[in-house]
Amino acid sequence: MMKKFGLLSVFLVSALTLAACGSDEETDGSSGSGDGGGGETYSVGIDTTYPPFEFEEDGEYKGIDIDLINAIADSQGFEIELNAMDFGGIIPAVQAGQLDIAIAGMSITEERKEVVDFSDPYFEAGPSLVVGADNNDIETLADLEGKTVVVKTGTTGADLARENQEEYGYEITQLEDSPSMFQEVSNGNADALIEDYPVIAYAIAQSGLDLKIVGDRLNGDSYGIAVLKGENDELLEKINAGLQELRDSGEYDEILDKYISE
Ligand code: GLN
């Protein structure tokens, strides 16, 4: 089972004003009218290398995102089918019509808004620079000249590394999932990596990784749930209505507490 995690919980409590909703078994048919309702099944893209948001344990998908999307589906009367894939494949799969919904610790960005519509934000995150636990040479991007930085394909961390590469003169290695990135730095193949703060803080606390976070978060962003742009207004309304119910009732907090608490 997951260990409890006090530090991150302080961060969460201060960063979030979200609360939550009704019981799991409650399925409210009255909210369903039109295309998005009536027990329709939506295929949902997830990145299961991303605890505490999404991970696989004992053959089951678990995490904050998984519980949230299940609770939203329950409250709005639709079914979901989870599809685990590399993060970099998720938006293309939404665009190709293979996924109806993406929930993957996905940051809301202007660039992504050109191809997907996002729900209301549900979590505040932001990427951090991470180095080996014994590394005392690197504290900011400016210390990376001639070094190698690992990022995950298709992420905001990868964008950030590219945007700053010319200024600071480092090499970029791109991998497809988070555990491989962590491995690459802990085994000395790379000097640093960029990962969302809550994810790397959780990974270090959970698995005693030989890594440490340096400096402040490189920027602040928020996670949102994505659907194909311009074609899913009703589904998006349901997702937002479900999120709001979770915020209003207390279920949102319960979900966070289950995975991250003191
Ligand atoms: N939040 C980051 C992004 O949206 C990373 C997401 C992830 O790796 N699952 O790009």
Residues whose N, C-alpha, C, O or C-beta is under 5 A from the ligand:
A	BS01	LIG	D47 Y50 F87 A104 G105 M106 S107 G154 T155 T156 G157 D196
